[in-house]
Each structure stands twice: as structure tokens, then as C-alpha cells.
């Protein structure tokens, strides 16, 4: 799905279900969703003691939905934001990323 389609569908859903919360409430929800992604990864890596059925795809979907809510509430085009950040990383971080990946492959960092 295109990010613009995601944002339109999220906007429609939010408006049909009572409207947007304020941005700090949305941020709190976004933080909660990040925590749920972290919990799934901890369980998948064996870092949480109690095994529980996990669904990383579902949790990432919740995170993406909530991010789209925050973007909509803030008048941010996620497609444009993603393009800008990819350009920034390409210009600023490409060499460092390759270097870090090479070190990791060699048993370093």
C-alpha cells in the first residue's frame, strides 16, 4: 500500500470513529505501540521469560497506523517525509552504514 493511501484510509477511519485526539495523546499511543514491538522482539529473542504467542507483523501494523494518525494530525505527508529522510541518509550516512555493516560481518561491533 502506498503511504498516501494509508494516510487517506486512516484519516477516513479516524473521522468515522470520533475524530483525532490531541497530538500528545497520539504520541502516548505511539510510544505504547513501540513498547509492544519491543516486547515481541524480546520474546522472539528469548529475552522475556514467559513465552507468549507473538505477531511482529501485527504489532508493526499497529505502529504504522498510529504513526499515520500522528502524521495526519500534524499535516505531515509520510511519503514526502520518507523520501526526504532517504535522501538525507544517502548523503550523510551511506559510507558509515557500509563500514558498520562490514565490521559486524567481521565480528566487530
C-alpha positions in Angstrom: 0.0 0.0 0.0 1.2 3.5 -0.8 1.8 5.8 2.2 -0.6 8.3 0.7 -3.3 5.6 0.5 -2.6 4.6 4.1 -2.9 8.2 5.3 -6.2 8.7 3.5 -7.7 5.4 4.8 -6.5 6.2 8.3 -8.0 9.7 8.1 -11.3 8.2 6.9 -11.4 5.7 9.8 -10.4 8.2 12.4 -13.1 10.7 11.2 -15.7 7.9 11.2 -14.8 6.9 14.8 -14.9 10.2 16.6 -12.0 12.3 15.2 -8.4 12.9 16.2 -7.1 13.0 19.7 -4.6 15.7 20.5 -1.1 15.1 19.4 0.3 14.3 22.8 -2.3 11.6 23.3 -1.4 10.2 19.9 2.3 10.3 20.9 1.5 8.4 24.1 -0.3 5.8 22.0 2.7 5.7 19.5 5.0 5.1 22.4 2.8 2.3 23.7 2.9 0.6 20.3 6.7 0.9 20.1 6.8 -0.9 23.5 4.6 -3.7 22.1 7.0 -4.1 19.2 9.9 -4.3 21.7 8.0 -6.9 23.8 7.5 -9.1 20.7 11.2 -8.8 19.8 12.2 -9.7 23.3 10.1 -12.8 23.3 11.3 -13.8 19.9 14.9 -13.5 21.0 14.2 -15.3 24.3 14.8 -12.3 26.5 11.3 -12.4 28.1 10.8 -15.4 30.5 7.2 -16.3 29.7 6.6 -17.5 26.1 3.6 -15.9 24.6 2.3 -16.0 21.1 3.6 -13.0 19.2 2.9 -11.4 15.9 5.5 -8.9 14.8 3.7 -8.0 11.6 0.5 -7.2 13.5 2.4 -5.0 16.1 4.3 -3.2 13.3 1.0 -2.6 11.6 -0.4 -1.0 14.8 2.7 1.1 15.0 2.3 2.2 11.3 -1.4 3.0 11.8 -0.6 5.2 14.8 2.3 6.9 13.0 -0.1 7.7 10.2 -2.6 9.1 12.8 0.2 11.4 14.2 1.3 12.4 10.7 -2.3 13.3 9.7 -2.9 15.2 12.9 0.3 17.2 12.2 -0.3 17.7 8.4 2.8 15.7 7.5 2.9 13.8 4.2 4.6 10.5 5.2 5.7 9.8 1.6 7.4 13.1 1.3 9.0 12.7 4.7 10.2 9.2 3.8 11.7 10.5 0.6 13.5 13.3 2.3 14.9 11.1 5.0 16.2 8.5 2.5 17.9 11.3 0.6 19.4 12.5 3.9 20.7 9.1 4.8 22.1 8.5 1.4 24.1 11.8 1.5 25.1 11.6 5.1 25.3 8.0 6.3 25.8 5.7 3.4 29.5 5.2 3.9 29.3 4.9 7.7 26.4 2.3 7.3 28.5 0.2 5.0 31.5 0.5 7.3 29.5 -0.6 10.3 28.0 -3.5 8.4 31.4 -4.7 7.3 32.7 -4.5 10.9 29.6 -6.5 12.1 30.3 -9.2 9.4 33.9 -9.4 10.7 32.8 -10.0 14.2 33.3 -6.4 15.4 30.6 -4.1 16.8 
